[in-house]
């Protein structure tokens, strides 16, 4: 499964805000983003690793089952959950 992420690095706390699925029918959106806040700075891939770890915990998967597909240097990312 692929999920779309809006990354917020350098936050005060680590947390995930899931998309509001009630808007899907009202606003014909094909991509809805999870907003992921992590404490790590966006330097040398630290934030990406923290996001992947947080997503693994959220979806109850091993960190090996979460990989960054695109957006390594962007705020908008695509992750694959195996």
C-alpha positions, 0 to 999 in steps of 0.5 A: 500500500502506498501512502502520501505524507506531508513531512513536518521536520523539527517539530516539538513532538513526534506524531501522525495526523491521519487524513480526514476521509470524510472529505473524499466524497465532497472534494474529489481527491485521489491523494490524501496526505498523512501529516507526520511531525518528527523532532529530527531536522531535515539533515542527511536523511534523519527526518526521513528515517524518523518518519519511516520509523513512526509510520512503522509503529502507526501501521504496526509493521517492522521498520523494514516494511516501510520504505520511501518511494519518492520525495527524499528531499521534498516535504511531500513524500510517498511511502510504501507499506509492505 
